[in-house]
Amino acid sequence: MAKSGYSAGFVQDKISEARNLHQKGHIAQAKVLYEEILKVQPGNPDMLHLLGLIAAQTRNFRHAVDLIEKAIQIRPDHAVYYCTRGKALKELGQLKDALASFDRAIAIKPDYAEAYFNCGVILNEMKQPVVALSCFERVIAIKPDHAEALFHRGYTLHMLKQPAAAIASYDRAIAIQPDYADAYVNRGVVLKELKQLDAAIASFDQAIAIRPDFAEAYSNRGLAQNERKHWGPALDSFDQAIVIKPNYAEAYSNRGIALYGLRKTDAALASFDRAIALAPDYAEAYSNRGLVLSELKQLESAQASLKEAIALKPDYAEAYVNLGLVLKKQGKSDAALASFDRAIAIKADYAEAHFNRGNILDDMVQLDAALDSYEQAMIYKPDCEFLFGTWLHMKHRLCDWQNHGENLHNFQEQIFLGKSITPAFPVLALFDFPALQRLAAEISVTAQRLSENTLGSLNRKCRNDKIRIGYYSADFHNHATAYLMAGMFESHDSSRFELIGFSFGPDKHDEMRQRIAPVFSRFIDVRNMSDREIAMRSRELGIDIAIDLKGYTQDMRVGIFAERCAPIQVNYLGYPGTMGAPFIDYIIADRVLIPEEAQQHYTEKIVYLPNSYQVNDARREISGRVFTREECGLPKEGFIYCCFNNNFKIMPEMFETWMRVLKNVPGSYLWLLEDNPTAVRNLRKEAERRGVNENRLIFAKRIPLPEHLSRHRLADVFLDTLPYNAHTTASDALWAGLPVLTCIGTSFAGRVAASLLNAIGLQELIVQTRQQYETKAIELATEPGMLAAIRKKLAQNRLTTPLFDTKLFTQNLESAYTAMYERYLSDLPPENIEIF
């Protein structure tokens, strides 16, 4: 009832005027009128409700609730009041009360789509997506063209891990509302998770076309581009998001990832720091920052940043993995393992955590446990980067040949598809296939973000009095590389060459370190320097020719060469294959290793040395200790074949050949290196499976090299492996006077033993086929005169042929360095070089 003085018609006109103002957004004027009307009609529930609605619109939610509850007291059966009250309670964070209010609205009006919709939104916030989904389904049943309900249904289905249904829901929302930019963004997020990255980027592009100032669309597009490793476009996307939304911490953090992908580490750090300044509790930014600090070798700072990430987000599995990687670099294996284990406890299906756990167990020489971890990773993510090849290589280190043929077929197929499923090295060990090895190396270069340097081009250099050679290795200690090269370092002509050693391996203060280090003009420990810093130091020192002695082997630092540490960069000795990298100019080889028809399989230009590519040290000590058969576990009588190659080089096809040889040579035995107990057990089982008594396999434990060389005298013939030959081990055998029988392959790694035998004049021990290999192995045991003649020839040739002539080799290598250098000074590009 209107108070006296105002007619009912007048009041109704005022209500209409107020509603009209309210609908047009003139909230303050509408509020004045609503209050005037309420004075006339104090018990008007609609005015109380509308004033409550205005209070909510001006974010005075508590007052809104109070006003609406007064309206409800007057008119308790009006569903709209409960719905509006529910929205205000939601904004106050009183989710249960809000949900109850929406439920009451639905009880009054069972087909109230808006109430069901708001119930669904709150239930999602309360982490009850299954019930939320039923609410959105009810909305759509009542109102099929409710685009917002379809949008939220898509979001809920995504949470419930139903991506296809989520995309379909977003598509329906977009069909109803073609300019629904948020739907395009959420659709893109789901597509990105499905690895449909091109479609995801197209969806984000559509959102941007609709709403050019949509910062989140740019940021999500950048995330998809990051995942594609399209770092430049990703950086542009994040930069655009930040222009629109300058305090966008997430965009700054993901921008840092793009910069890290571009190997702009300083800029990446600055971007992460900016993200943290904007959001001090942003755990992801701290974790990403830790990764970059780790690459910069600032390991203590990296560890601190990652621990801060974990403090902010204790269930942050990714941060535990990153922390484990830092601890691994610090040599803290137990702590690294614990960190990976913690990540797995948080996220059991985290493939990368299982993979890295396997890697640390490998470092700890717990090979069976490492294999188990790799297999767990394979279950959760078979295409995890570098996993398949690492897993298969570990199986071969353990001589576990189950499903060997099928595994090799799958491996090869995935590489030909361009998948980054393996480091480069396992491909050398498993395939005698140079084209495949090149492709795997090229894929690895791309995957490791090594295609461009961040230091820019080198300035052209003038001729120096001496050619400055940089040797880069982690193996300047008691290691196969050092054993081979020590004499060469000592033989370099110091009047023409200046040697600088860059050591990024352990300083063990052992015999080889003490022998090698003084030979260099400068010997620099660069373990704690980043790749970029080492490259900068190399440039400052004016290195003319940089020799990578590691390639893609353990403790490699290929990033130094990606930064172009010298104008001429060379792959030598450590990695027996192409590096597939545009920044490696030459590979040192010989005519046996790389015939002319094989040059196409190398991205480097070939430097052909005469004789053999492999350096040897003529001062290598052979112990005077005389071993007995008994103390080496050998029988008193019988022909002894041996192979002291690492067990991963033993392929089942070659083992099959060896077993046939043993069957055809009664009383013969095979003496192998004891690499690990599981390999021993597996090889014994494989022998029994082929009808050979396991006791005919004898295993040699590792002992100091001089003594190991001495015990070679107890063997009769060294049997080589294929596709990965004996390299240093072949030199060991020949130096010790033990003939080596090899079957020449087609790849670099499969032709090294032939190169060595050619240089020592024992070409009769090089065969072309497995059948010839088997026949020759049997003949060497059954025709004593043949073997005696070969052993005599080896003894004569050992110090008279080029293989162990360290000074001659060094002179040839220096001629190669000079030829490279002269081409560079003449402004000529790298080209194949032959030294005669």
C-alpha positions in Angstrom: 0.0 0.0 0.0 1.3 3.5 -0.9 1.5 6.1 1.9 -1.0 8.9 1.7 -0.1 11.7 -0.7 1.1 9.3 -3.5 -1.2 7.5 -5.9 -0.5 3.9 -6.9 0.0 5.0 -10.5 2.6 7.6 -9.5 4.6 5.0 -7.5 4.4 2.5 -10.4 5.7 5.2 -12.8 8.6 5.8 -10.4 9.3 2.1 -10.3 9.4 1.9 -14.1 11.6 5.0 -14.3 14.0 3.5 -11.7 14.2 0.1 -13.5 14.8 1.8 -16.8 17.7 3.8 -15.3 19.1 0.7 -13.7 19.0 -1.3 -17.0 20.8 1.6 -18.8 23.6 1.5 -16.2 22.7 4.6 -14.3 23.0 2.9 -11.0 23.4 5.9 -8.7 20.2 7.5 -10.1 18.3 4.3 -10.0 19.4 3.8 -6.4 18.0 7.2 -5.3 14.6 6.3 -6.9 14.5 2.8 -5.3 15.2 4.4 -1.9 12.4 7.0 -2.5 10.0 4.3 -3.4 11.0 2.2 -0.4 10.2 5.2 1.9 6.7 5.2 0.3 6.4 1.4 0.4 8.7 0.1 3.2 7.6 -3.4 2.8 8.2 -3.6 -1.0 10.3 -6.8 -1.4 11.2 -6.0 -5.0 12.7 -2.6 -4.0 14.7 -4.3 -1.3 15.9 -6.9 -3.8 16.8 -4.3 -6.4 18.7 -2.2 -3.8 20.5 -5.4 -2.8 21.3 -6.0 -6.5 22.8 -2.5 -6.7 24.8 -3.1 -3.6 26.2 -6.3 -5.2 27.0 -4.4 -8.4 28.9 -1.8 -6.4 30.7 -4.7 -4.6 29.1 -4.0 -1.2 28.2 -7.7 -0.9 27.5 -7.8 2.8 24.9 -5.0 2.5 23.5 -6.7 -0.5 22.9 -9.9 1.5 21.2 -8.0 4.3 18.8 -6.2 1.9 17.9 -9.3 0.0 17.3 -11.3 3.2 14.8 -8.6 4.2 13.1 -9.1 0.8 13.0 -12.9 1.4 11.5 -12.4 4.9 8.6 -10.5 3.2 8.3 -12.8 0.2 9.9 -16.2 1.0 8.7 -18.0 -2.1 10.4 -15.8 -4.8 13.2 -17.8 -6.5 14.9 -14.8 -8.0 15.7 -13.4 -4.5 17.5 -16.6 -3.5 19.5 -16.6 -6.7 20.7 -13.0 -6.2 21.5 -13.7 -2.6 23.5 -16.7 -3.6 25.6 -14.7 -6.0 26.4 -12.2 -3.3 27.3 -14.9 -0.8 29.6 -16.5 -3.4 31.4 -13.2 -3.7 31.8 -13.1 0.1 33.4 -16.6 -0.1 30.5 -18.2 1.7 30.2 -21.0 -0.8 28.1 -23.4 1.2 25.6 -20.7 2.1 25.5 -19.6 -1.5 24.9 -23.2 -2.7 22.1 -23.5 -0.2 20.5 -20.3 -1.5 20.6 -21.5 -5.1 19.2 -24.9 -4.0 16.3 -23.0 -2.4 15.7 -21.1 -5.6 15.6 -24.4 -7.5 13.2 -25.9 -5.0 10.8 -23.0 -5.6 11.3 -23.0 -9.4 12.5 -26.4 -10.6 13.2 -25.1 -14.2 15.3 -22.2 -13.0 18.3 -22.4 -15.4 20.2 -19.5 -13.9 20.1 -21.1 -10.4 21.4 -24.4 -11.8 24.1 -22.6 -13.6 25.3 -20.8 -10.5 25.2 -24.0 -8.6 27.5 -25.6 -11.2 30.0 -22.7 -10.9 30.2 -22.9 -7.1 30.5 -26.7 -7.2 33.5 -26.4 -9.5 35.0 -24.0 -7.0 34.3 -26.5 -4.3 36.2 -29.2 -6.4 33.0 -31.2 -7.0 33.1 -31.4 -10.8 30.9 -34.4 -11.2 27.9 -32.7 -9.4 28.8 -29.5 -11.2 28.5 -31.2 -14.5 25.0 -32.5 -13.7 24.0 -28.8 -13.0 25.3 -27.6 -16.4 23.6 -30.5 -18.1 20.3 -29.5 -16.4 20.8 -25.8 -17.6 21.4 -27.0 -21.2 18.3 -29.3 -21.0 16.2 -26.3 -19.9 17.9 -23.8 -22.2 19.8 -25.5 -25.1 21.2 -22.2 -26.4 22.8 -21.2 -23.0 26.3 -20.5 -24.4 27.8 -19.8 -21.0 26.6 -23.1 -19.6 28.1 -24.9 -22.5 31.4 -23.0 -21.8 31.4 -24.0 -18.1 30.4 -27.6 -19.1 33.5 -27.7 -21.3 35.6 -26.5 -18.4 34.2 -29.1 -16.1 34.6 -31.9 -18.7 38.3 -30.8 -19.0 38.7 -31.1 -15.2 37.2 -34.6 -15.4 39.8 -35.5 -18.1 37.2 -35.8 -20.9 39.0 -33.6 -23.4 37.1 -34.6 -26.5 33.8 -33.9 -24.8 35.2 -30.6 -23.5 36.1 -29.5 -27.0 32.7 -30.5 -28.3 31.1 -28.4 -25.6 33.2 -25.4 -26.4 32.4 -25.8 -30.1 28.7 -25.7 -29.3 29.1 -22.6 -27.2 31.0 -20.9 -30.1 28.3 -22.0 -32.6 25.7 -20.2 -30.5 28.0 -17.2 -29.8 30.6 -16.9 -32.5 32.4 -14.0 -30.8 32.9 -16.0 -27.6 36.7 -15.3 -27.1 36.9 -17.1 -23.8 35.5 -20.3 -25.3 38.2 -20.1 -28.0 40.9 -19.7 -25.4 39.7 -22.6 -23.3 39.3 -24.8 -26.3 42.9 -24.0 -27.3 44.1 -25.0 -23.8 42.5 -28.4 -24.2 43.9 -28.8 -27.7 47.4 -27.9 -26.4 47.1 -30.6 -23.7 46.1 -33.1 -26.4 49.4 -32.0 -28.3 47.3 -30.7 -31.2 49.4 -27.6 -31.1 48.6 -26.2 -34.5 44.9 -26.4 -33.8 45.5 -24.9 -30.3 47.4 -21.9 -31.8 44.6 -21.4 -34.4 42.1 -21.3 -31.5 44.1 -18.7 -29.6 44.5 -16.7 -32.8 40.7 -16.7 -33.2 40.3 -15.4 -29.7 42.8 -12.6 -30.4 41.0 -11.7 -33.7 37.7 -11.3 -31.7 39.3 -9.5 -28.8 42.7 -7.9 -29.7 43.4 -6.8 -26.2 42.9 -10.3 -24.7 46.2 -10.8 -22.8 45.4 -14.3 -21.7 44.9 -15.4 -25.3 48.4 -14.1 -26.2 49.9 -15.8 -23.2 48.3 -19.2 -23.9 49.3 -18.9 -27.5 52.9 -18.4 -26.3 52.6 -21.5 -24.1 51.6 -23.6 -27.2 54.5 -22.0 -29.2 56.9 -22.8 -26.3 55.8 -26.4 -26.5 56.4 -26.4 -30.2 59.9 -24.9 -29.4 59.0 -22.0 -31.6 60.8 -19.8 -29.2 60.8 -16.5 -31.2 57.1 -16.5 -31.9 56.4 -17.5 -28.3 58.5 -14.5 -27.1 56.4 -12.2 -29.3 53.2 -13.6 -27.9 54.3 -13.1 -24.3 55.6 -9.6 -25.1 52.2 -8.7 -26.5 50.4 -10.1 -23.5 52.6 -7.9 -21.2 52.0 -4.8 -23.3 48.3 -5.3 -22.7 48.7 -6.3 -19.1 52.0 -5.0 -17.7 51.7 -6.7 -14.4 51.1 -10.2 -15.9 53.4 -12.3 -13.8 52.5 -15.6 -15.5 53.4 -14.0 -18.9 56.8 -12.9 -17.6 57.5 -16.3 -16.2 56.6 -18.1 -19.5 58.5 -15.4 -21.4 61.5 -16.4 -19.4 61.1 -20.0 -20.7 61.0 -18.7 -24.3 64.2 -16.7 -23.7 65.8 -19.8 -22.1 64.8 -21.7 -25.3 66.6 -19.0 -27.3 69.6 -19.5 -25.0 69.3 -15.9 -23.8 69.9 -16.9 -20.2 70.5 -13.4 -18.7 67.3 -12.1 -20.2 65.4 -15.2 -19.1 66.6 -14.6 -15.5 65.5 -11.0 -15.6 62.1 -12.1 -16.8 61.7 -14.7 -14.0 62.9 -12.0 -11.5 60.2 -9.6 -12.8 57.5 -12.3 -12.4 58.6 -12.9 -8.8 58.6 -9.1 -8.1 55.0 -9.0 -9.4 54.0 -12.2 -7.6 56.3 -13.0 -4.7 54.5 -16.3 -4.0 54.8 -17.5 -7.6 56.4 -20.9 -7.2 56.6 -21.7 -10.9 58.8 -18.6 -11.5 61.2 -19.7 -8.8 61.4 -23.2 -10.2 62.1 -21.9 -13.8 64.6 -19.4 -12.4 66.4 -22.3 -10.7 66.7 -24.2 -14.0 68.4 -21.2 -15.7 70.7 -20.7 -12.8 71.7 -24.3 -13.0 72.6 -24.0 -16.7 74.7 -20.9 -15.7 76.5 -23.2 -13.2 75.3 -21.0 -10.3 74.3 -24.2 -8.5 73.9 -22.9 -5.0 71.6 -20.1 -6.2 69.7 -22.5 -8.3 69.2 -24.8 -5.3 68.0 -21.9 -3.2 65.5 -20.8 -5.8 64.1 -24.3 -6.2 63.8 -24.7 -2.4 61.8 -21.4 -2.3 59.5 -22.8 -5.0 58.9 -25.9 -2.9 58.4 -23.9 0.3 55.7 -21.9 -1.5 54.1 -25.0 -3.1 55.1 -28.2 -1.1 53.4 -30.5 -3.6 55.2 -29.1 -6.6 56.5 -32.2 -8.3 58.3 -30.3 -11.1 60.3 -28.3 -8.7 61.5 -31.5 -6.9 62.6 -32.8 -10.3 64.5 -29.6 -11.1 66.1 -29.6 -7.6 67.1 -33.2 -8.3 68.8 -32.2 -11.5 70.8 -29.5 -9.6 71.8 -31.9 -6.9 72.9 -34.3 -9.6 75.2 -31.7 -11.1 76.6 -31.0 -7.6 77.5 -34.7 -7.3 74.9 -35.2 -4.4 73.5 -38.4 -5.8 71.6 -39.6 -2.7 69.9 -36.2 -2.3 69.1 -36.1 -6.0 67.5 -39.5 -5.8 65.5 -38.5 -2.7 64.3 -35.4 -4.7 63.1 -37.5 -7.6 61.4 -39.9 -5.3 59.6 -37.1 -3.6 58.4 -35.9 -7.0 57.1 -39.4 -7.8 55.4 -39.6 -4.4 53.5 -36.4 -5.3 52.8 -37.3 -8.9 53.1 -41.0 -9.5 52.6 -40.8 -13.2 55.3 -38.1 -13.7 57.4 -39.7 -16.5 60.2 -37.2 -16.4 60.7 -37.8 -12.7 61.0 -41.6 -13.3 63.4 -40.9 -16.2 65.6 -38.7 -14.2 65.5 -41.1 -11.3 66.8 -43.7 -13.7 69.6 -41.4 -14.8 70.8 -40.8 -11.2 70.6 -44.5 -10.5 72.8 -45.0 -13.5 75.3 -42.6 -12.1 75.1 -44.6 -8.8 75.8 -47.8 -10.8 72.5 -49.3 -9.8 71.7 -50.3 -13.3 68.8 -52.7 -12.7 67.0 -50.1 -10.7 67.7 -47.6 -13.4 66.2 -49.8 -16.0 63.1 -50.2 -13.8 62.7 -46.4 -13.5 63.1 -46.0 -17.3 60.4 -48.7 -17.8 58.1 -46.8 -15.4 58.6 -43.7 -17.4 57.8 -45.6 -20.6 54.5 -46.7 -19.2 53.4 -43.2 -18.4 54.9 -41.4 -21.4 56.4 -43.5 -24.2 57.4 -40.5 -26.3 59.2 -38.7 -23.4 62.1 -36.9 -24.9 65.3 -39.0 -25.1 63.7 -41.8 -23.1 63.4 -44.7 -25.6 67.0 -44.6 -26.7 68.2 -44.3 -23.1 66.0 -47.2 -22.0 67.1 -49.4 -24.9 70.8 -48.6 -24.4 70.5 -49.6 -20.7 68.9 -52.9 -21.7 71.9 -53.6 -23.9 74.3 -52.6 -21.1 72.6 -55.3 -19.1 72.7 -57.6 -22.1 68.9 -57.9 -21.9 67.9 -58.7 -25.5 64.3 -59.5 -25.0 62.3 -58.2 -28.0 65.5 -57.0 -29.5 64.4 -57.0 -33.1 61.0 -55.4 -32.4 62.7 -52.7 -30.3 65.2 -51.9 -33.0 62.5 -51.7 -35.6 60.4 -49.3 -33.5 63.5 -47.3 -32.6 64.5 -46.8 -36.2 60.9 -46.0 -37.3 60.5 -43.2 -34.7 63.9 -41.6 -35.6 62.9 -41.6 -39.3 59.7 -39.8 -38.2 61.9 -37.1 -36.6 61.0 -37.9 -33.0 63.4 -36.8 -30.3 63.3 -40.1 -28.5 67.0 -40.7 -28.0 70.3 -39.1 -27.4 72.6 -39.5 -30.3 75.0 -42.0 -28.8 72.7 -45.1 -28.5 72.1 -45.0 -32.2 75.9 -45.5 -32.8 75.8 -48.5 -30.5 72.8 -50.2 -32.0 72.8 -49.5 -35.7 75.4 -49.8 -38.5 73.5 -47.2 -40.4 75.3 -43.9 -41.0 72.2 -42.1 -42.5 70.2 -42.9 -39.3 73.1 -41.8 -37.1 73.2 -38.4 -38.9 69.4 -38.0 -38.6 69.5 -38.8 -34.8 72.3 -36.4 -34.3 70.5 -33.6 -36.1 67.3 -34.2 -34.1 69.3 -34.1 -30.9 70.8 -30.7 -31.9 67.4 -29.3 -32.4 66.0 -30.8 -29.2 68.8 -29.4 -27.1 68.3 -25.9 -28.5 71.8 -25.8 -30.0 71.1 -24.3 -33.4 72.2 -20.7 -32.8 74.8 -19.0 -30.7 74.0 -16.1 -28.4 77.4 -14.5 -28.6 77.2 -13.4 -32.2 79.7 -13.8 -35.0 83.4 -14.0 -34.3 85.6 -11.2 -35.6 87.9 -12.2 -38.4 91.3 -13.1 -37.1 94.7 -12.3 -38.5 97.6 -14.7 -38.7 99.3 -15.4 -35.4 102.9 -16.6 -34.8 101.4 -19.8 -33.5 98.2 -21.6 -34.1 96.3 -21.6 -30.9 94.6 -25.0 -30.3 92.0 -25.5 -27.6 91.3 -29.0 -26.4 88.0 -29.4 -24.6 87.3 -32.5 -22.5 86.0 -33.9 -19.2 88.6 -36.7 -19.5 92.0 -35.2 -18.6 92.6 -37.9 -16.0 92.9 -41.7 -16.0 90.5 -42.3 -18.9 90.7 -44.0 -22.3 90.9 -40.6 -24.1 93.8 -39.4 -22.0 95.6 -42.7 -22.3 95.5 -42.4 -26.1 96.3 -38.7 -26.3 99.0 -38.0 -23.7 101.9 -38.7 -26.0 100.4 -36.5 -28.7 100.0 -33.6 -26.4 103.7 -34.0 -25.4 104.7 -34.3 -29.1 103.1 -31.1 -30.4 105.6 -28.6 -31.9 105.6 -25.8 -29.4 107.3 -23.4 -31.8 104.3 -23.6 -34.1 101.4 -24.5 -31.9 100.1 -23.2 -28.5 98.0 -25.7 -26.6 95.3 -24.6 -24.2 93.3 -27.2 -22.2 89.8 -26.6 -21.1 88.9 -29.2 -18.4 85.3 -29.6 -17.4 85.7 -33.0 -15.7 86.9 -34.0 -12.2 90.4 -33.0 -11.0 91.4 -36.4 -9.7 95.1 -35.5 -9.3 95.9 -38.9 -10.8 98.8 -40.0 -13.0 97.3 -38.9 -16.3 96.3 -35.5 -14.9 99.7 -34.9 -13.5 101.3 -36.0 -16.8 99.0 -34.0 -19.1 98.3 -30.7 -17.4 101.9 -29.3 -17.5 102.1 -29.9 -21.3 99.6 -27.1 -22.0 100.5 -23.5 -22.2 97.4 -22.9 -20.1 95.3 -25.6 -18.4 92.0 -24.1 -17.3 89.5 -25.8 -15.0 86.1 -24.7 -16.3 83.9 -27.1 -14.4 82.0 -24.3 -12.7 81.6 -22.1 -15.8 78.6 -22.1 -18.1 78.9 -23.1 -21.7 78.5 -19.4 -22.7 81.2 -18.3 -20.2 83.6 -21.0 -21.5 83.0 -19.9 -25.1 83.6 -16.2 -24.1 86.8 -17.2 -22.3 87.9 -19.1 -25.4 87.3 -16.1 -27.6 89.2 -13.8 -25.2 92.1 -16.2 -25.4 92.0 -16.2 -29.2 91.6 -19.9 -29.8 92.0 -20.6 -33.5 90.9 -24.2 -33.6 88.7 -25.8 -30.9 88.8 -29.6 -30.6 85.7 -31.2 -29.0 87.0 -34.5 -27.5 83.6 -35.5 -26.1 80.9 -35.0 -28.7 77.7 -36.7 -27.5 79.3 -38.8 -24.8 79.1 -38.7 -21.0 79.8 -35.3 -19.5 79.5 -33.6 -22.9 79.5 -29.8 -23.2 78.3 -29.3 -26.8 76.9 -26.0 -25.9 80.4 -24.5 -25.8 80.7 -25.1 -29.5 77.1 -24.0 -30.2 78.3 -20.6 -28.9 81.1 -20.7 -31.5 84.1 -20.7 -29.1 86.5 -20.6 -32.1 86.4 -19.9 -35.8 87.3 -23.5 -36.6 85.6 -26.3 -34.6 86.5 -29.9 -34.8 85.0 -33.3 -33.7 87.7 -35.7 -32.8 88.1 -39.0 -31.0 85.4 -38.9 -28.3 82.4 -39.4 -30.5 82.8 -41.8 -33.5 80.2 -40.3 -35.8 78.7 -37.1 -37.2 77.5 -34.6 -34.7 74.9 -33.4 -37.1 75.6 -29.8 -36.0 76.1 -26.7 -38.2 78.7 -25.4 -35.8 81.1 -28.3 -36.1 83.3 -27.7 -39.2 85.4 -30.8 -39.4 85.6 -34.4 -38.3 89.0 -36.1 -38.2 89.0 -39.5 -39.9 90.8 -41.6 -42.4 90.0 -43.3 -45.7 89.0 -46.6 -44.0 86.6 -44.9 -41.6 84.8 -42.7 -44.1 85.0 -43.8 -47.7 84.1 -41.2 -50.3 80.6 -42.6 -50.8 79.8 -42.1 -47.1 80.6 -38.4 -46.9 77.0 -37.6 -47.4 76.2 -38.9 -44.0 78.4 -36.3 -42.2 77.5 -32.7 -41.7 81.2 -32.0 -41.1 83.8 -31.7 -43.7 86.2 -34.7 -43.5 89.8 -34.3 -42.6 91.6 -37.5 -43.9 94.7 -38.4 -42.0 97.0 -41.0 -43.5 97.2 -44.4 -41.8 94.7 -44.2 -38.9 92.7 -41.4 -37.4 93.3 -42.7 -33.9 96.2 -41.4 -31.9 98.1 -43.8 -29.7 100.7 -43.3 -27.0 103.9 -45.2 -27.6 104.8 -44.7 -23.9 101.9 -46.7 -22.5 103.0 -48.9 -19.7 102.5 -52.6 -19.7 102.9 -54.1 -16.2 105.8 -56.5 -15.6 103.4 -58.6 -13.6 103.0 -62.1 -15.1 99.5 -63.3 -14.6 98.7 -67.0 -14.4 95.6 -68.5 -16.0 94.5 -69.6 -12.6 94.4 -66.2 -11.0 92.4 -64.9 -13.9 89.8 -67.7 -13.6 90.9 -69.2 -16.9 91.3 -73.0 -17.5 94.8 -74.5 -17.4 94.4 -75.5 -21.1 92.3 -74.4 -24.0 92.1 -71.7 -26.6 91.1 -68.3 -25.2 89.1 -65.9 -27.3 88.6 -62.6 -25.6 86.6 -59.4 -26.0 87.2 -56.6 -23.4 84.7 -54.2 -25.0 82.0 -52.8 -22.9 79.1 -55.2 -22.7 76.7 -52.8 -24.4 78.6 -53.4 -27.7 77.7 -57.1 -27.6 74.8 -57.6 -30.0 72.8 -60.9 -30.0 73.8 -61.5 -33.7 77.5 -61.3 -32.9 77.0 -63.3 -29.7 75.3 -66.0 -31.8 78.4 -66.1 -34.0 80.7 -66.4 -31.0 78.7 -69.3 -29.7 79.0 -71.1 -33.0 82.7 -70.5 -32.9 83.0 -72.1 -29.5 81.0 -75.1 -30.6 83.3 -75.6 -33.5 86.5 -75.2 -31.4 86.4 -77.8 -28.7 88.1 -76.7 -25.5 87.8 -73.0 -26.4 86.6 -70.3 -24.0 85.4 -66.7 -24.3 86.9 -64.2 -21.9 84.7 -61.1 -21.5 84.8 -57.9 -19.5 82.7 -58.1 -16.3 80.8 -54.8 -16.8 78.0 -55.6 -14.3 76.5 -58.7 -12.6 73.3 -58.6 -14.5 75.1 -58.7 -17.8 77.1 -61.6 -16.6 74.0 -63.5 -15.7 72.2 -62.7 -18.9 75.2 -63.6 -21.1 75.5 -67.0 -19.3 71.8 -67.7 -19.9 72.2 -66.7 -23.6 75.1 -69.1 -23.9 73.1 -71.9 -22.4 70.1 -71.1 -24.7 72.5 -71.6 -27.7 73.8 -74.9 -26.4 77.1 -73.7 -24.9 78.0 -74.5 -21.3 77.9 -71.2 -19.3 81.3 -72.1 -17.8 82.9 -71.5 -21.2 82.3 -67.8 -20.6 84.8 -66.3 -18.2 84.5 -62.7 -16.9 87.4 -60.3 -16.2 87.0 -57.7 -13.5 88.4 -54.2 -14.1 91.9 -53.7 -12.9 94.5 -50.9 -13.4 95.4 -50.4 -17.0 99.1 -51.5 -17.0 98.0 -54.8 -15.4 95.0 -55.2 -17.7 97.4 -54.8 -20.7 99.6 -57.4 -19.2 96.9 -60.0 -18.8 96.1 -59.7 -22.5 99.0 -62.1 -22.9 96.8 -65.0 -21.6 94.4 -64.6 -24.5 94.9 -66.0 -28.0 92.7 -63.8 -30.2 90.6 -60.7 -29.5 87.1 -61.0 -31.1 85.7 -57.6 -32.1 82.1 -56.5 -32.0 79.7 -54.9 -34.5 78.1 -52.4 -35.1 80.3 -50.7 -32.5 83.9 -51.9 -32.7 86.7 -52.0 -30.2 88.3 -48.6 -30.3 90.7 -48.0 -27.4 90.3 -51.7 -26.5 91.6 -52.7 -29.9 94.6 -50.5 -29.4 95.1 -52.0 -26.0 95.1 -55.5 -27.5 97.4 -54.7 -30.4 99.8 -52.8 -28.1 99.9 -55.9 -25.8 100.6 -58.1 -28.8 97.2 -59.7 -29.1 95.7 -60.1 -32.6 92.3 -58.5 -33.2 89.7 -60.0 -35.6 87.2 -57.6 -36.9 84.2 -57.6 -39.3 84.2 -54.2 -41.0 80.9 -52.3 -40.9 79.5 -49.3 -42.8 79.5 -46.6 -40.0 82.4 -44.8 -38.4 82.0 -46.8 -35.1 82.0 -50.0 -37.1 85.2 -49.4 -39.0 87.6 -48.3 -36.3 89.2 -51.6 -35.7 89.8 -52.0 -39.4 91.4 -48.6 -39.5 93.8 -49.7 -36.7 94.6 -53.0 -38.3 95.2 -51.3 -41.6 97.7 -48.9 -39.9 99.6 -51.8 -38.3 99.7 -53.9 -41.5 97.3 -56.7 -40.4 94.7 -56.4 -43.1 94.3 -60.2 -43.1 92.4 -59.8 -39.8 89.8 -57.6 -41.5 86.8 -59.5 -42.9 83.8 -58.3 -44.8 80.9 -60.6 -43.7 79.8 -62.4 -40.5 80.4 -65.7 -42.2 84.0 -64.8 -43.0 84.4 -63.6 -39.4 83.1 -67.0 -38.1 85.3 -68.9 -40.4 88.4 -66.9 -39.6 87.9 -67.1 -35.9 87.7 -70.9 -36.2 90.8 -71.1 -38.4 92.8 -69.0 -36.0 92.2 -71.6 -33.3 92.4 -74.7 -35.4 95.4 -73.7 -37.6 98.2 -72.9 -35.1 100.6 -71.9 -37.9 98.3 -69.2 -39.1 97.9 -67.6 -35.7 101.7 -67.9 -35.0 102.5 -66.1 -38.2 100.1 -63.3 -37.4 101.4 -62.9 -33.8 104.9 -62.8 -35.2 103.9 -60.2 -37.8 102.2 -58.1 -35.1 105.3 -58.2 -32.9 107.4 -57.0 -35.9 104.9 -54.3 -36.9 104.1 -53.0 -33.5 106.9 -50.4 -33.4 107.7 -50.2 -37.1 104.3 -49.3 -38.6 102.4 -46.0 -38.2 99.8 -47.1 -35.6 101.9 -46.5 -32.5 104.2 -43.9 -34.0 103.0 -41.0 -31.9 105.4 -38.4 -33.3 104.4 -39.2 -36.9 100.7 -39.1 -36.0 101.2 -35.7 -34.3 103.0 -34.3 -37.4 100.1 -35.4 -39.6 97.5 -33.9 -37.3 99.5 -30.6 -37.2 99.5 -30.6 -41.0 95.7 -31.0 -40.8 95.4 -28.1 -38.3 97.6 -26.0 -40.6 95.5 -26.8 -43.6 92.3 -25.8 -41.8 93.9 -22.6 -40.5 95.1 -21.6 -43.9 91.7 -22.1 -45.5 90.2 -19.9 -42.7 92.9 -17.1 -43.2 92.1 -17.2 -47.0 88.5 -16.6 -46.2 87.5 -20.0 -47.6 84.8 -22.2 -46.1 85.6 -25.6 -44.6 86.2 -28.3 -47.2 87.4 -31.9 -47.2 91.1 -32.0 -46.5 93.5 -34.9 -47.2 96.9 -35.2 -45.5 99.4 -37.4 -47.3 
